[in-house]
């Protein structure tokens, strides 16, 4: 096996390992959140929100509006 193939196999193995670890940790989030104080829980949820909900962009009030009737 050449060096490039070894690197690809190593990269794939590391990714699969990390994916497995992350999946296990994600499943534990509800349990961990229950152990936190309300303020800490809200702080964590606010930090996780961008990964779950789309970001809201502000718009100018006249954007897309017809100026002539």
N, C-alpha and C positions, 0 to 999 in steps of 0.2 A: 504494500500500500504506500503510495507516495505521500509527501508531506501535506499537500493540499487536501487529499482525502482524509488524512488523519485529523487535520484541523476541522474539517467539516463534521466528522464523526464526534469529535470532542465537543464542538459547539452544539450539536444536536443533543448530545448526552447532558450537557450542562443545562440547556434550555428545558429539556424534559424534567430534569431533577428540580429546577426552580419552579416549573409549572406545577409539579406535584406538591411542593412545599407551599406554594401560594394557595393552591386549592384547599389544602388542609387548614391553613390559617384563615382563609375567607369563611370557611364553614364555622369557625370558632368566634367570629366577630359578634354575633348576638349575645353569646355567653359573656364575652369580655365587656361589652357595653353595659350589661346588667350590673356588673360589679362597680361601675363608675358612678361618681356623684353626677347630679343632673347637669351642672355647669361643664364638667369634663366631657360628658356624653354629647352635649350640644356642640362643644368645640370640635370633637372628633367628627361628628356628623357634618358639620360645616366644611371641614377639610376634605371629607370624602365626596361631598356633593358634586363638585366639578367632574368627577369620574362617572357620575350616574345621570345627571341632568344636563341638558344643553345650556350653554352660557347665553344669557339674555343680553342682547345688544341694544343700547339706547339708539333712538332714532330722532331725527329732527322733525318737529311738528309739521312742517310743510313738505316733507319728503314724500313724493308720490302723489301729492295732492294736485288737483286740477285748479289752476288759477283763473281760468275763463269759463263762464257758463254758457 
